Amino acid sequence: MKISSAILAAFSTLLVSLPGYGQMGMMQGGGMMQGGGMMNGSIRGGYVAQHGIDPRYASSANPLPRSARNIADGKRLYDQNCALCHGPTGLGDGAAARGLNPPPANIAAIGRWPMATDGYLYWTIAEGGVPLGTAMPAFKATLQPEQIWQLVTYLRGLR
């Protein structure tokens, strides 16, 4: 099986930086997370450490207010598009998670990481796993920008 250089580089970054995550508080409340969480989140984190976030998304800020409507719409979109893999509460333990390698991320914990800016979350949803070679679909062609921002709004409330 051929391993892409990006995934190998990301995994190397994970191994070198793992002790630092705990010191920086990035594993606070999560540790080695349920589901695939830490591993998949670190693959994306390693990718970001080496390549940064796509400049189209890096400085993006959520234009939507944290209103009951946006949270409810975000939850509905999450339940329809994300929960099957990421689980009902974002722990990476959805019904389809067992068949995925790498497993889905624990997005409830990753949302608390310092690098999980609005732009990071929007980029993750819009581009999916394409930059990383994972199974997460890109949603930029199926969801409107406002819907992606509603998802970001909802994800901010996961704990």
N, C-alpha and C positions, 0 to 999 in steps of 0.2 A: 504494500500500500504506500503510495507516494504522499508524503507530508509536505504541504506548501511551506515555502520559506517564511511567509508571514505568520503562519500558525506556530512554526518552530521558534521564530523570534519572539512571539508573544509569550510562549510557554517559558522560554529562557528568561524573559523579563519577569515573569511571575516567580520563578525560582529564586532569582536574585533579589527581588523586592518583597517577597512575602513577609519576612520579619518586620520590615518597615511599615506594612499596612497596620499591624497591631499597634505599633508605636504611634502612628499618626491618627489613631482612632478610627481607621477605616473599617475595622472589623467589629467595632463597638456594637453590641446588641445582636450580632449575627454570627461571629466566629466562623467555623466551617459550616456554612449555611445548609439548611434542608434543601432538597432537590439538588440541582446541579450548581446552583447559585454561585458559590465562590469561584469555581473553576471557570465557568462561562463568563461571569462578570470580570474575572481577571484577564481572560483572553481579550475581551473588549478593552479593558483597562490597559493591558500591555500594548495593544494596538494603538490606543490613544497616546500612550507615553512615547511611542516611537514615531507615530505619524501625525498626531494631533487629530482634531475633529475636522471634518470637511469644512473648509472656509465658508461655504454657503450656509452652514448651520452654527458655526462656533460662537458667534456673538448674538445669536437669536435670544430674545426674551419673550416669554409668554404674554401675548397681548390681551388675553382673556382674564377677567376678574375671577377670583375664587368664589364663585356664587354657587348656590344650591343647584341651579339649573345646569351649570357647566360641570359640576361634580357628578350629578345624576346622568347627564349625557355621556360623560367620560366613562362612568361605570358601565352603562349600557354597551358602549363601544368595546370596553375591555371584556365584558362577558361574551360578546359576540366574536371578537377577534383574537383575544389573548389568553383567556382563562383555560382553554383546552390544553395548552402547553405550560403556561406559567402558573396555573392553579387559581382557585377562586380568590385567594388572598395574596397572590404574587410570590409565593415561596418557591416556584419552579417545580411544583409537584402536581401538575395537571395530568389528566388521564392519558394524554399523548406523550408525556415527558419520558416515559420509560424507553421508548423506541428511538430517542434522539441522542446523537453523540456529536458535539458535546450536548449535555442536557440543558434545558432552558435555565436562564439565570433567575436568581432570587431577586426580583426587581423591587420587592418591598425593602430589602436591605440596601441594595445598590443605590436606590433613590436618596439615601442619606450620605453617600460618599461625597466628599468635596468636589470631585470632578463631575458629578452628575448635575450639571447645570441644565437650564431649560434647553439650551442648544444641544447638549449631549443627548438628552432624552428625546428631543424631536428628531435628531439625526438617527438615533437608534431605531425609532419607529419608522421613519420615512425610508431609510435605506436597508433596514433589517440586517440580516446576517451576510448580505452580499459582500461587504468589504472584508469579512472575516472567514467566509466560506462555511458558514453555519446554515442550518435549515430555517432560520427565522425569515419569513417572507418580508419583502419590502412593501410598505403600505402607501407609499407616495402616489401610486397610480390608482389605488382603490379608496383611499380616504381623502377628503378635502383637508386643506391646511387647518381650518377651524376644528375639524374633528380630531386631528392629531394633537392640537393644543388642548382640546377637552380631555384627551387621554392623559396628557402630561399633567393637567390639573388634577385628575383623579389619582394618578400615580403618586403625586406629592403627598396624598393623604394615607397611603398604605404604610402600615407599621407592623 
